[in-house]
Amino acid sequence: METYRNEEQMQCLAKSEGCSVFRMENATGEGTIAMYELFPGVMLGFNDFHMDYFDSEFVPQKHVFCIDHCREGRMQYVADEDAYAYVEAGDLKLDRRLTHTGHFEFPLAHYHGAMICFDLETADAGLAAQMKGFPVSAAAICQKFCEGKYPRVLHGHPMVEHIFGELYAVPEQIRIPYFKLKVMELLLFLEAAELPRRIDEPAYFYRTQVEKVKAIGHYLTEHMDENITQRELSERFDIPQTGMKQCFKSVYGTSIGDWLLKYRMNRAAVLLRENREKNVAEIAGMVGYDSPSKFAMAFKRVMQMSPVEYRNVIR
């Protein structure tokens, strides 16, 4: 199976029969992983991260097959030689962890989802022991979806959402047996799923592009009070404007303009709460708005209330 051990960043919070909860922390935030051993060779984990990245001493076994479901947020993964792609809410990623080194990156600084790991040397026997005559082999599913070394991603399939939507809301008293049933249901679905003749490859971008786009994101957060055009960003960071827009949307899940608007308004919300001696016009200037009325309109669009209403409600 996989190991997630990093003594400097990770500690075991609780351990009970069949479940271990780990907490990890670094300079960018914190997260938790709840791991359940369902039966020999099959583990289910729930990941909740509020951090930019996490490094684990990741040691995948030779014959591991993992299925990751993204419930919320975004996660970066290696999609080709020196290139990255991203999973988003509703995506199902299947892979053998052949290109993964234990470094997890979350461009939105949060990620929530589930992970099912199969030890292909023992999982099928474990499944058969749970249900006599169970017709699906985890090894066969792995072979079906993971012929190459890079992950395969299924985007927003309704059946996937049905299976995992129920997985996240299970009463504690039936949790383990219900988890077992849902894992079997997922395998049955993947067994029956027909792969399209033409596989649409995910949009991926090379490391240099991703690094420049992340630098742009950082630059914008540090210069919120400035109005910088996308052309100026393209020239400053030496990246073609069209490629910059495409890569930014892949990394952050939205356009530069929408991302910056939400970032500014969330920052403004913090300033409104913590700097009550400053008026709305001053707060507007701190997040790049010369016009208080335009700021108020933008704030209401994002936060569903005016700056004054927000300050009065949030105390």
C-alpha positions in Angstrom: 0.0 0.0 0.0 1.0 3.6 0.4 2.6 5.2 3.4 2.0 8.7 4.6 4.6 9.3 7.2 6.5 12.6 7.8 7.4 13.0 11.4 8.0 16.8 11.1 4.6 17.4 9.4 2.3 14.6 10.4 1.0 13.2 13.6 -1.6 10.5 14.5 -4.5 12.2 16.2 -6.6 9.1 16.9 -6.6 5.4 16.2 -9.4 2.9 16.7 -10.4 -0.4 15.2 -10.1 0.0 11.5 -9.5 3.7 11.4 -6.5 6.1 11.9 -6.7 9.9 11.7 -3.6 11.9 10.9 -3.0 15.6 11.0 -0.4 17.4 8.9 0.9 20.9 9.2 3.4 23.2 7.5 4.0 26.9 6.9 1.1 27.0 4.4 -1.7 25.5 6.6 -2.9 22.2 7.9 -4.9 19.1 6.9 -6.2 15.7 8.0 -6.5 12.2 6.5 -8.8 9.6 8.0 -7.8 6.1 6.8 -10.0 3.0 7.0 -8.7 -0.5 6.4 -11.8 -2.1 4.9 -10.4 -5.5 4.2 -7.0 -7.0 3.3 -5.5 -5.1 0.5 -8.2 -2.3 0.4 -8.0 1.0 2.2 -10.3 4.1 2.0 -9.1 7.6 3.0 -10.8 10.9 3.4 -8.6 13.9 2.7 -9.3 17.4 4.0 -6.5 19.9 3.2 -6.3 23.6 3.9 -2.8 24.2 2.7 -0.8 25.0 -0.5 1.0 21.7 -0.6 1.9 18.7 1.5 5.0 16.5 1.3 4.8 12.9 2.6 7.5 10.3 2.8 5.5 8.5 0.1 6.5 4.9 -0.6 4.1 3.2 -3.0 4.3 -0.6 -3.2 5.0 -2.1 -6.6 1.5 -3.3 -7.2 -0.7 -0.4 -6.0 -3.8 0.9 -7.7 -5.5 4.1 -6.5 -8.7 5.9 -7.2 -9.0 9.5 -6.1 -12.3 11.5 -6.1 -12.2 15.3 -5.8 -15.2 16.6 -3.9 -14.0 20.2 -3.7 -10.9 22.2 -4.6 -8.1 21.3 -7.1 -5.1 19.1 -7.1 -2.1 19.1 -9.4 -0.8 15.8 -10.9 1.9 14.8 -13.3 0.2 14.3 -16.7 3.2 13.9 -19.0 7.0 14.3 -19.0 7.7 17.5 -17.1 4.0 18.6 -17.4 1.0 19.0 -15.1 -2.8 18.8 -15.2 -5.4 19.3 -12.5 -8.3 17.4 -11.0 -11.4 19.5 -10.0 -14.6 18.8 -8.2 -16.4 15.8 -9.6 -13.3 14.3 -11.2 -12.2 10.7 -10.6 -8.5 10.0 -11.1 -7.2 6.4 -11.5 -3.5 5.6 -11.5 -0.8 3.3 -10.2 1.2 6.0 -8.5 4.1 5.4 -10.9 4.8 9.1 -11.3 3.9 10.3 -7.9 6.6 11.1 -5.3 4.5 12.1 -2.3 4.3 15.8 -3.2 0.7 17.1 -3.2 -0.1 20.6 -4.6 -3.4 22.4 -4.1 -3.6 25.6 -6.2 -6.7 26.9 -4.3 -5.1 26.2 -0.9 -7.8 23.6 -0.1 -8.7 20.2 -1.3 -11.4 17.7 -0.1 -12.0 14.2 -1.4 -11.7 10.5 -1.0 -9.0 8.0 -2.0 -9.3 4.2 -2.4 -6.1 2.2 -2.6 -5.8 -1.4 -3.7 -2.8 -3.7 -3.1 -3.2 -5.7 -6.3 -1.5 -8.7 -4.8 -4.1 -9.2 -2.0 -7.2 -7.0 -2.9 -9.0 -9.5 -5.1 -8.8 -12.2 -2.4 -10.1 -9.7 0.2 -13.0 -8.8 -2.1 -13.9 -12.4 -2.7 -13.8 -13.1 1.0 -16.4 -10.4 1.6 -18.8 -11.5 -1.1 -18.6 -15.0 -2.6 -18.6 -14.9 -6.3 -17.9 -11.1 -6.5 -17.4 -10.8 -10.3 -15.0 -7.9 -10.5 -11.2 -7.9 -10.1 -9.4 -4.8 -8.9 -6.4 -5.9 -11.0 -8.6 -6.1 -14.1 -10.0 -2.6 -13.5 -6.4 -1.3 -13.1 -5.4 -2.9 -16.4 -8.5 -1.4 -18.1 -7.9 2.2 -17.1 -4.2 2.4 -16.4 -2.3 0.9 -19.4 0.3 3.8 -19.3 2.2 5.2 -16.4 0.2 8.5 -16.2 -3.2 8.8 -14.5 -6.5 8.5 -16.3 -9.2 11.0 -15.3 -13.0 10.7 -15.6 -14.7 14.0 -15.6 -18.1 14.6 -13.8 -19.8 11.3 -14.5 -23.3 11.2 -12.8 -22.8 7.7 -11.5 -19.5 8.7 -9.8 -21.2 11.5 -8.1 -24.0 9.2 -6.9 -21.5 6.7 -5.4 -19.3 9.2 -3.7 -22.0 11.6 -2.7 -23.4 8.9 -0.5 -19.9 7.9 0.7 -19.3 11.3 2.3 -22.5 11.2 4.4 -22.7 7.9 6.3 -23.9 7.5 9.9 -21.1 6.4 12.1 -22.8 3.2 13.3 -22.9 1.7 9.8 -19.8 3.3 8.4 -17.4 0.4 7.8 -19.9 -2.0 6.2 -21.4 0.8 4.1 -17.9 1.8 2.9 -17.3 -1.8 1.9 -20.5 -1.9 -0.2 -19.7 1.4 -1.9 -16.2 0.3 -2.9 -17.8 -2.8 -4.5 -20.4 -0.7 -6.2 -17.6 1.6 -7.6 -15.8 -1.5 -9.0 -18.9 -2.8 -10.6 -19.5 0.6 -12.2 -16.0 0.8 -13.5 -16.2 -2.8 -14.8 -19.4 -1.9 -16.8 -18.2 1.5 -18.0 -17.4 1.7 -21.6 -14.2 3.6 -22.6 -14.7 5.9 -25.6 -12.8 4.9 -28.7 -11.0 8.2 -28.6 -9.8 9.2 -25.2 -9.7 13.0 -24.7 -6.4 13.8 -23.1 -6.6 16.3 -20.2 -5.2 19.8 -20.9 -1.8 19.9 -19.5 0.9 22.5 -19.3 4.7 22.3 -19.0 6.5 23.0 -15.7 7.8 26.4 -16.9 4.3 27.6 -17.8 2.9 26.4 -14.5 5.7 28.1 -12.5 5.2 31.4 -14.3 1.4 31.3 -13.8 1.9 30.6 -10.1 4.3 33.5 -9.9 1.6 35.6 -11.6 -0.9 34.5 -8.9 1.5 35.4 -6.1 2.4 38.7 -7.7 -1.3 39.7 -8.0 -1.9 38.9 -4.3 1.1 41.1 -3.3 -0.1 44.0 -5.5 -3.8 44.0 -5.0 -3.9 47.8 -4.8 -2.6 48.1 -8.3 -4.5 47.8 -11.6 -2.4 45.6 -13.8 -3.5 44.6 -17.3 -3.1 41.0 -18.6 -0.9 42.4 -21.3 1.4 43.8 -18.7 1.5 40.5 -16.9 2.3 38.7 -20.1 5.2 41.0 -20.7 6.5 41.0 -17.1 6.5 37.2 -16.8 7.6 36.5 -20.4 4.6 34.3 -21.3 2.3 34.6 -24.3 -1.0 36.1 -23.3 -3.2 33.3 -24.8 -1.1 30.6 -23.1 -1.1 32.6 -19.9 -4.9 32.7 -19.8 -5.3 29.0 -20.7 -2.7 27.8 -18.1 -4.1 30.1 -15.4 -7.6 28.7 -15.9 -6.2 25.2 -15.7 -4.3 25.8 -12.5 -6.8 27.9 -10.7 -10.1 26.8 -12.3 -11.2 30.2 -13.4 -10.1 33.2 -15.4 -7.5 35.7 -14.1 -10.2 38.4 -13.8 -12.7 36.3 -11.9 -9.9 34.9 -9.6 -8.6 38.3 -8.8 -12.1 39.7 -8.2 -12.9 36.9 -5.6 -9.4 37.2 -4.0 -9.8 41.0 -3.6 -13.4 40.7 -2.2 -12.4 38.0 0.3 -9.4 40.2 1.3 -11.7 43.2 1.6 -14.0 41.1 3.8 -11.1 40.5 6.2 -10.2 44.2 6.2 -13.8 45.2 6.9 -13.9 42.9 9.9 -10.4 43.7 11.3 -10.1 47.4 10.5 -13.3 49.0 11.7 -11.6 52.4 12.1 -11.3 52.5 8.3 -14.2 53.6 6.1 -15.4 51.7 3.0 -13.6 54.1 0.6 -10.3 53.4 2.4 -10.9 49.6 2.2 -11.7 50.0 -1.5 -8.4 51.6 -2.2 -6.5 48.9 -0.3 -7.8 46.3 -2.7 -7.3 48.3 -5.9 -10.6 50.3 -6.3 -10.5 54.1 -6.9 -14.3 54.2 -6.9 -16.1 53.2 -3.7 -19.3 52.7 -5.6 -17.7 50.2 -8.1 -16.1 48.5 -5.1 -19.5 48.2 -3.4 -21.0 46.7 -6.5 -18.2 44.2 -6.9 -18.3 43.3 -3.2 -22.1 42.6 -3.3 -21.7 40.5 -6.4 -19.3 38.2 -4.7 -20.4 38.3 -1.0 -24.2 38.8 -1.6 -24.3 41.9 0.5 -22.9 45.4 0.5 -19.7 46.3 2.5 -21.7 48.2 5.0 -24.2 45.4 5.5 -21.3 42.9 5.8 -19.6 45.0 8.5 -22.8 45.3 10.5 -23.7 41.6 10.2 -20.2 40.2 10.8 -19.0 41.3 14.2 
